[in-house]
């Protein structure tokens, strides 16, 4: 294995333009294939059999969008976490 790698390395070093040209041709071929037949991308992830997937299947218009989650703190309180008391004394 090491002799094979040595021969490939020596060939790449001695024929730099030849190796570079082959890499350019390989990349151009890959780009041409992608241009001719582009990949079909999909963002859908399904986990069949879960309750969440059943809801998504039942309500297709409601899934896949964005939503806002807002909390209301009543009685003049600020936020959801309990506030530190201002009358607390440090010892």
N, C-alpha and C positions, 0 to 999 in steps of 0.2 A: 504494500500500500504506500509506503513512504517513497519507494522508487517511482511510482506512478505520479505522486504529487510533486516530486522533484522534477520529473520530466515536463510536467505541465507548467510548473513555475518557470523553468528554464526557457520553454517555448514562449511563454507570455512575456518574459523579459527580453528575449532576443527579437521577437517580432511584435513590438509594441503597437505599430500602426495596424498590423494585420489583426491582432486581437481586438483593438479598439474598433476597427471597422466591423468585425463580426458582432460585437456588442451593439453597435449602432444599428446594424441590420436586424438583429433580434428584437431590439426595442421598437424599431419602425414596424416590424411585422406584428408585434403585439398591439401596437396602437392602431394599425390598419384593421386587424381583426375586431378590435373593440368598436371602431367606427362602422364597420360593415354590419356587425351584429352586436349592438349594445346590450349590456346585461340588464335584466329586469330587476329593479330594486323594489323592495316591499318593506314597509315598517310594521306590518301586522305581526303580532306575537299572540299565539293562542295557547292556552293551557286548558284543554278540554276536560270536563268533569268537575271543574271548580265552581263554587257558587258565583264568584265574580264573573267568570266567563259566561255563565247562564244569564246573568243580568245584562251583560254587554250584548249577547245574542238577542235577548228579548227587547232591548231598547237600543237599536242601532243608531238612531238619530242623536241620542244623548251621549253616546260614547265617542271618544276620539277628540273631544273639544277641550277647551280650557274653562276653568271655573274659578270663582273667587270664594274664598272661605272667610267670612267676617264674624267676629265675636263682638257681643255687646256687653259691657260691664255696667250694671245698674247701680243705683244708690250712690252715685258719685265716686264709686271705686275706680281705680285706675288699673287696667289690665286684668289678667286672669290670676296672677300670682298674688298671694297675700302680701300686703305692704308691711315693712318694718315699722314698729311703733316708734313714734318720736319721743315718747316719754321713757324709753328704755335707758337705764343708766349703766354705764360701764364701771365695773368694780376694780 
